[in-house]
Structures are given as structure tokens and as C-alpha cells.
Amino acid sequence: MSDLDSVRASFESHLRHERNLSTHTIRAYLGDLESLFRQLRVLQVERIEELELSHIQSWLATMQVKGGARTSLSRRAVSIRLFTQWAFKAGLIASDVG
């Protein structure tokens, strides 16, 4: 289950059923995750086990260069931090890289 699409679906289930977050919050978190996953695919990272801190930093830097507001970048960082914590606890990544 380590391909990015399967991981996204499992994370969405976690947000809905275990975290009981609002639809709006889930949509924002998943949008941020999809944005990161697009960047990972550009970097030819197809499996979640390959995720490294440098990939997240590259993604955030790209968002900043594109004119992302500081508040948006902060929210994106929080979204991905929650994701990496979950992925680590779920055994999908070897360390919490977020």
C-alpha cells in the first residue's frame, strides 16, 4: 500500500474516521497532500517510503517562489506534518521526516 494514491486514500480515511475533522479541514489537508504528491512525482518519487525531508523542503520552497502567502505555507507545513506523523505511526515510512 505504499503507492501515493493508496496512501492518500488511507490518510483520508484516518482524517474522516479517527480524527473526525470537518469536511473543510479534510479538503484543505488533502489538497496540500496532493500538491506535495505532484511535486514528488516531478521528482520521480512514486512510493511513500522514498519520502525525505528534502522533498518536503523543495515543495515548500516551490510554493514560496510561486508567491504563496506565509499563512498558506504555514498551513501546508502543518498539514504535511500531520501526514508524516500518521505515516510513521502507520509504519509507512521509517522515520517521521516532517
C-alpha positions as CSV (number, residue, x, y, z in Angstrom):
1,M,0.0,0.0,0.0
2,S,2.9,2.4,-0.4
3,D,2.0,3.9,-3.7
4,L,0.9,7.5,-3.3
5,D,-2.7,7.1,-4.3
6,S,-3.3,4.2,-1.8
7,V,-1.6,6.2,0.9
8,R,-3.8,9.3,0.2
9,A,-6.9,7.2,0.5
10,S,-5.8,5.7,3.8
11,F,-4.9,9.1,5.2
12,E,-8.3,10.5,4.1
13,S,-10.0,7.6,6.0
14,H,-7.9,8.4,9.0
15,L,-8.9,12.1,8.9
16,R,-12.6,11.3,8.5
17,H,-13.0,8.4,10.9
18,E,-10.3,8.6,13.5
19,R,-9.6,12.4,13.7
20,N,-13.2,13.3,13.0
21,L,-12.2,16.5,11.2
22,S,-14.6,18.8,9.4
23,T,-15.1,18.3,5.6
24,H,-13.5,21.7,5.0
25,T,-10.4,20.8,7.0
26,I,-10.1,17.4,5.3
27,R,-10.4,19.0,1.9
28,A,-7.6,21.5,2.8
29,Y,-5.3,18.8,4.2
30,L,-5.8,16.5,1.2
31,G,-5.3,19.4,-1.2
32,D,-2.0,20.1,0.5
33,L,-1.1,16.4,0.3
34,E,-2.0,16.3,-3.4
35,S,0.2,19.3,-4.0
36,L,3.1,17.6,-2.3
37,F,2.5,14.4,-4.2
38,R,2.5,16.3,-7.5
39,Q,6.0,17.6,-6.6
40,L,7.1,14.1,-5.6
41,R,6.0,12.7,-9.0
42,V,8.0,15.5,-10.7
43,L,11.0,14.3,-8.6
44,Q,10.2,10.8,-9.7
45,V,9.3,9.7,-6.2
46,E,6.4,7.1,-6.6
47,R,6.5,5.3,-3.2
48,I,6.0,6.9,0.2
49,E,9.0,5.0,1.6
50,E,11.1,7.3,-0.6
51,L,9.9,10.5,1.1
52,E,12.7,12.6,2.6
53,L,12.8,15.9,4.4
54,S,14.5,17.4,1.3
55,H,11.4,16.6,-0.8
56,I,9.1,18.5,1.6
57,Q,11.6,21.4,1.8
58,S,11.7,21.5,-2.0
59,W,7.9,21.5,-2.2
60,L,7.6,24.4,0.3
61,A,10.3,26.4,-1.5
62,T,8.4,25.9,-4.8
63,M,5.2,27.1,-3.1
64,Q,7.0,30.2,-1.8
65,V,8.6,31.0,-5.2
66,K,5.1,30.8,-6.7
67,G,4.0,33.5,-4.3
68,G,2.4,31.5,-1.6
69,A,1.4,33.6,1.4
70,R,3.2,33.0,4.7
71,T,-0.1,31.8,6.3
72,S,-0.7,29.4,3.4
73,L,2.8,28.0,3.7
74,S,2.4,27.6,7.4
75,R,-0.9,25.7,7.0
76,R,0.7,23.5,4.3
77,A,3.6,22.7,6.7
78,V,1.1,21.7,9.4
79,S,-0.9,19.5,7.0
80,I,2.2,17.6,5.9
81,R,3.5,17.4,9.5
82,L,0.2,15.7,10.4
83,F,0.6,13.4,7.4
84,T,4.2,12.4,8.2
85,Q,3.3,11.7,11.8
86,W,0.4,9.5,10.7
87,A,2.6,7.7,8.0
88,F,5.3,7.0,10.6
89,K,2.8,5.6,13.1
90,A,1.2,3.5,10.4
91,G,4.6,2.0,9.5
92,L,4.6,3.5,6.0
93,I,7.9,5.5,6.5
94,A,10.9,4.6,8.5
95,S,11.1,7.9,10.3
96,D,8.9,11.0,10.8
97,V,10.5,13.3,8.2
98,G,8.1,16.2,8.7
